[in-house]
Amino acid sequence: MIIGSDTPAVAAPALLASIESTRQVLLEPRDCFFSQGEKDGSLFYVTKGQGKLSIASKGGKQATIALFSAGDFVGEELIADGLYIRTTTATAITHCSAFEIAKDEMMLLIQRDTTCASLFIKSLLARCIRLQTTLIDQRFNSSSKRLARVLLLMAEMGDPSQGASMLPTISQTALAEMIGATRSRVSDLMKRFSDQGFIEFNSRIRVHKSLITVLLRD
């Protein structure tokens, strides 16, 4: 089942767009910005769409550790000194557009422009908070709470013109990967949430704010 719509576009800061080496990239759903194990590369400023950061074990197990959307930097860990090896894979969930920025150019921008530096720091802090929340979620919460949190987070990233509760296009299989459950479990939970009036879904899905009560249950 496919549900939802894309997020709205966000204008890139003028300085980012004006860098000669910066180029705009377009990604289809399931395309990768970069893959785990790659060495160095570029970072990205997302201007439209949603994606996910995931990790894979040597045995092939995969886990989604964070979501990102328009207005976020992706791959910002490259700013660390020395040769960096990617520890995650960044994958587009919806159609995405982004500015690809060379590591050295981004470092210069941070040093000389306070607006870009503030934007970059804000993105880093937001990502840290999301990662901490995800770790807590995976360790202590049930699959129903994990799914509710992902749906609420994706709804918050939704297109305001469609209502903030409208999700981007995503499959139940992808949702299952994000919360560490089976597709059949996600299907059962989606039906339960629908029966309780927390969501509506047919070809698209709409999340009601009342879904937050799932997170508040003991």
Secondary structure as UniProt FT lines:
FT   STRAND          2..3
FT   HELIX           14..18
FT   TURN            20..21
FT   STRAND          23..27
FT   TURN            29..30
FT   STRAND          32..34
FT   TURN            36..37
FT   STRAND          42..48
FT   STRAND          50..56
FT   TURN            58..59
FT   STRAND          62..69
FT   TURN            70..71
FT   STRAND          73..74
FT   HELIX           76..79
FT   STRAND          89..92
FT   STRAND          96..102
FT   HELIX           103..112
FT   HELIX           114..140
FT   HELIX           143..156
FT   HELIX           160..162
FT   TURN            164..165
FT   STRAND          170..171
FT   HELIX           172..179
FT   HELIX           183..195
FT   TURN            196..197
FT   STRAND          199..201
FT   STRAND          205..207
FT   HELIX           209..211
FT   HELIX           212..216
//
